[in-house]
Amino acid sequence: MKPPRPAFADDLAASLQEAFRLLANAVPDRRSPLHTPTVATLDESGAPSLRTVVLRGFDADARRLRFHTDRRSDKARGIARDGRVMMHFYDAALHVQMRVAGHAMLHLDDAVADAAWAASQRSSRMCYAAPDASGAIVASPPAAPKDSDIGRPHFAAVVIGFHRLEWLWLAAAGHQRARFIWDDAGNLTADWIAP
């Protein structure tokens, strides 16, 4: 017997609600494929640059996503130059793809960064304790740092305020694709678009 067609398949509001539910669940669920999205920034030549990040926060009401990075990284430099970013989420088991576009802001030595650092596990903090900047050429693979607290000066929280979300549900009976755009006043326009 075929499972019933989910409500979000034919309802724009339900599609957005499902997208937000999946993003909220992906923050604490390390096993969710949506926990590790791809983020695109612009490099110094204006070309797109992609990498995988860990989704650390989602605020549906404010339409904000958060991940962490090393402030010495190319990613941080790219965001500082031009905050336009896009995130790509894909869950093969759920047959869901989302693309989220917005503006990223680096938080270095403020309350947002301090709270994010304080909430980070020691193993996550160790990522920022390396003596060399991310992407630096080194003579040999560096030894693992021993003190996670020395990483705080290198830590940055990145908060993305998003204005567009595209939702694609892949289904044998017909793919469904929706686009949600918020204007500067927060007014939403929602449309079905061709998959």
N, C-alpha and C positions, 0 to 999 in steps of 0.2 A: 504494500500500500504506500502510495506517495505521501510524503509529509505535506501538510497544508502550506499554501503559499503565504509567506510572512506578510504582515500588514504593511511593512515598509516598501514592499515591492511595487505598490501602486498608489502610494500616498506620500507626497512631498514632506509634509510635517513629520510623518512617522519615519521617513528616511533620515531626516536631520536628527531626530531624537535617537535613532539607532546609531548614527555616526557618533554623536556625543556620548552615548552610553559606552560604545566600544572604546573611545579614547579615554574616558574616565577609568574604565576597567583595566586598560593597558598600562596605566601608571604603576600600580602595585604588582601587576602580574608579569613576572620575569619570563614566563613561558609564552606569553602572547607575542606573536609576530609583530603586533602593532607597538610593542614596547621598544622596539629598535627600528625606528623609521630612518629613511634617508633624507638628509637636508641638502638643499642646493643653495649655494651662495655664489657671489661673483668674485672672480679673482682679479688681480691687478690689471689684467688686460681687458676685463669685462666679460670674459668667458665663464660659463657655468662651471662650478666645482662641487662635486658630490662627495658625501661621506655618511656613514651610519652613525647615529647618536642614540642615546638612551633617553626615552621620554620620562622626565622627572616630575612634570606637573601639568595639569589641565584644569582650567577654570572655564566652564561653559558659559556662565553669565557674562564674564568679561571677554570671552573668546580669546583666551591666552593659553599658549603652550610653553613649557619650559624644559630646557635641557642644560647640561653643564659642559664647559670646555676649558681648556688651558688658555689663559689670556695671551700666551706667547704663540699660539697656533695661527696658521694661515686662515683658518676659519674665523677666528676672532678678528684678525686684521681685515678680512673681507667684510665682516659685519660692521666694523668701525667705519670703513670706507663707504659702504652702501648697504643699508639694512634690509633691502628687499631680499626675501628668501621664499623658498617653497619647500614644503615637506611632503614626502611620499610615504604612504602606509599601505601595506598589502598583507592580507591574510588569506593564504591559499585554501585553507580548510573552510573558511567562512565565505569564500568567493567574493571578497570585498577589497576594493581599492579606493583609497582616498588621496586627493591632492589638496593641500592646504597652502594658500598664499597669504603672505602678510609682511609685516615689518618687524625686524628683530632689534632688540636693544640689549647691549652688554651691561651687566651689573657686576662691578668689580669690587668696590669698597663701600658698599651701602648696605642698608638693612636687608634687601632682597638677597644679596650674595651672602651676607652673614647668616641669614636664616637657612639658606640652601646648604651652606657648608656645615652648619650645626646639625642639620638633619641627615647629612651624608654618613654612610657607614665608613669605617676605617679603610676597608678594602677599596672603596671608591676614592677616598682621599689620597691613597697611595698613587693614583694615576697622575696627580699634580705635583708629587714630590721629586720627580726626576730633575736632575741638575741642568739638563739640556732642554732647550725649547723643542717642542714637537716639530718633527720634520728636519731638525738639524742633522748635518752629516757628522757622524761620530766614528772613531777609530775601530771600536768594537761594540757589540751589544752591551749596554750599560747594566750594571748590577742592580738588582731590585732595591729600592730605597727601604730604609728601616724605620724611619720616623714619618708618619703621615702628616703630622702638624706642620712640617716645613713646607707643605704644598699650598697652604692658604694664600700666599702672595701670588701664586700662579693661577688660582681658581677664578672662574667667571661663571655666573649664571646668565643664561640667554633666555629672554622672555620674548615670545613672538605674539604680537597682537595680530590676529588674522582677520581678513576682510572677504576672503573667498574660500569656499570648500566645495570640491567636486567629489561626488559619491558615485561609485560604479559597483553595481551588484551583478556578478556574472551568473547567469542562469541558463540552463539548457532550453527553457521555454521562452527565452528572450532576455537579453541583458537590459538592465535599467540603469540609466545614468541621470543624475540630477546635479544642478549647479545652484549654489547658495551664495549670494553676494550681499554684503552689508555696506551701505553708504556711510559717509562720515558721521551722520547723525545716528547711526545704528539701525536704520530701517532696512529690512530684509526683502530681497527679491529672490524668489525661488522659481526655478524652471526645470522642466524635463528637457534633456538635450539628447541628441542622437548618440548612441553608444559607439 
